[in-house]
Amino acid sequence: MVRKTAHDNCQRQSPSSAANVTVRPIRPAEIDWLWTLDWNPLPRERDTFYVLALAMQGRWAWLAEIDREPAGVLLASASDAQSQVYLNHLLVLAPARGRGVGTALMDRLETEAAAAGIRRIILFTGDARGFYERRGYAVTTRALPAPIQSFVERVKSALVMAKDL
């Protein structure tokens, strides 16, 4: 399962619940644990390889813990030009919701992206618009090529949001 080690930790105190959230890179040994998560609405069979590939690339894959227990995961990927990062998945486990886990994971993504010279973060969301707007993200119609943007909006029923760093 997931074990705590002295490995590139970033700690954040959540004001709403005083939870001590630790964010660190996902380790290869934790791939089995990733498989057990409910990635709804993603179909498990189709997206298993995709999720695992994102986790294994390392640079943009983090695990959040509260008291050494897994609390959330963030998986992202950089564009070919390394000018944008796409937030692929932000998953906060039900018992950890409202305790600053999503905020800590997004803080880590934004800090790492800025340090790497990334100029923009792009994401899709269906029901977390308010969370992202509070972080400075805005709905955009120009972040993706028109056919992809249209697909996301029509078929996935999601908004495309972006934040310039």
C-alpha positions in Angstrom: 0.0 0.0 0.0 1.1 3.6 0.3 4.0 4.3 2.7 5.3 7.6 3.8 9.0 8.3 3.2 11.2 11.3 3.3 10.6 12.1 -0.4 10.0 15.6 -1.8 7.2 16.5 0.5 5.1 19.7 0.4 3.0 20.4 3.4 0.0 22.7 3.7 -2.3 23.5 6.6 -5.9 23.6 5.6 -7.7 26.5 7.4 -11.1 24.9 7.2 -10.3 21.7 9.0 -6.7 22.0 10.3 -5.8 18.8 8.3 -2.1 18.4 7.6 -2.0 17.6 3.9 1.2 16.3 2.5 1.7 16.2 -1.3 4.4 14.1 -2.9 5.2 12.4 -6.2 3.5 9.1 -6.8 5.9 6.2 -6.6 5.8 3.1 -9.0 4.9 0.8 -6.0 1.6 2.7 -5.7 0.3 1.8 -9.1 -1.7 -1.1 -7.5 -3.4 1.4 -5.2 -4.3 3.7 -8.2 -6.1 0.8 -9.7 -8.4 0.5 -6.7 -9.7 4.0 -7.0 -13.1 5.0 -8.4 -12.2 7.2 -11.4 -15.8 7.8 -12.2 -16.9 9.0 -14.8 -14.0 7.3 -16.6 -14.7 3.8 -17.8 -12.2 1.6 -15.9 -11.2 -0.7 -18.7 -10.7 2.0 -21.3 -8.7 4.4 -19.2 -6.6 2.2 -17.0 -3.6 2.4 -19.3 -4.0 6.1 -19.7 -4.2 6.7 -15.9 -1.2 4.5 -15.2 0.8 6.1 -18.0 0.2 9.5 -16.5 1.1 8.3 -13.1 4.4 6.7 -14.3 5.6 9.8 -16.1 6.3 11.2 -12.6 6.8 14.9 -13.3 3.1 15.8 -13.1 1.7 13.0 -10.8 1.2 13.6 -7.1 -0.4 11.9 -4.2 -1.9 13.8 -1.2 -1.9 12.3 2.2 -3.5 13.2 5.5 -1.8 11.6 8.5 0.0 9.2 6.2 -3.2 8.0 4.6 -4.0 8.5 0.9 -6.4 11.4 0.4 -6.2 12.4 -3.2 -4.4 12.2 -6.6 -3.5 14.7 -9.3 -2.4 13.6 -12.7 -1.4 16.1 -15.4 0.6 16.2 -18.6 2.6 18.8 -20.4 2.1 19.9 -24.0 4.7 18.9 -26.6 6.0 22.5 -26.6 6.2 22.4 -22.7 4.2 25.7 -22.6 1.0 24.3 -21.2 0.0 21.7 -18.7 -3.3 19.8 -18.9 -4.9 18.8 -15.7 -6.1 15.3 -16.5 -7.4 14.1 -13.2 -7.9 15.6 -9.7 -9.4 13.0 -7.5 -10.1 13.6 -3.8 -11.2 10.6 -1.8 -14.7 11.1 -0.1 -13.4 11.1 3.5 -10.9 13.8 2.7 -13.2 16.2 0.8 -13.5 19.7 2.3 -10.1 19.3 4.1 -7.9 21.2 1.7 -6.7 18.2 -0.3 -7.7 19.6 -3.7 -6.3 22.9 -2.8 -2.9 21.4 -1.8 -2.7 19.4 -5.0 -3.6 22.4 -7.2 -1.0 24.5 -5.2 1.6 21.9 -6.0 0.7 21.8 -9.7 0.7 25.5 -10.1 4.0 25.9 -8.2 5.8 23.2 -10.2 4.3 24.4 -13.5 5.5 28.0 -12.9 9.0 26.8 -11.9 9.2 24.8 -15.1 8.3 27.8 -17.3 4.8 26.6 -18.1 2.6 29.5 -19.1 -0.9 28.1 -18.9 -2.8 25.3 -17.2 -5.9 23.9 -18.9 -8.6 21.6 -17.5 -12.1 20.3 -18.1 -14.7 20.3 -15.3 -18.3 19.4 -15.0 -19.2 20.2 -11.5 -16.2 22.0 -9.8 -16.4 25.3 -11.7 -16.5 27.3 -8.5 -13.5 25.6 -7.0 -11.4 26.5 -10.1 -12.8 30.0 -10.4 -11.7 30.8 -6.9 -8.2 29.7 -7.9 -8.2 32.2 -10.9 -9.3 29.8 -13.7 -11.8 31.1 -16.2 -14.0 29.4 -18.8 -12.4 29.7 -22.2 -13.5 29.0 -25.7 -10.0 29.3 -27.2 -7.8 26.9 -25.2 -8.1 24.0 -27.6 -8.6 23.5 -31.4 -12.3 24.1 -32.2 -13.3 20.5 -32.9 -11.8 19.3 -29.6 -13.3 22.1 -27.7 -16.7 21.4 -29.2 -16.4 17.7 -28.4 -15.6 18.4 -24.7 -18.5 20.8 -24.4 -21.1 18.7 -26.3 -20.2 15.1 -25.6 -18.5 15.3 -22.3 -20.8 18.1 -21.0 -17.7 19.8 -19.5 -16.4 23.3 -19.4 -12.9 24.1 -20.6 -11.1 26.3 -18.1 -7.7 27.9 -18.2 -5.3 29.9 -16.0 -2.3 31.9 -17.2 0.6 31.6 -14.8 
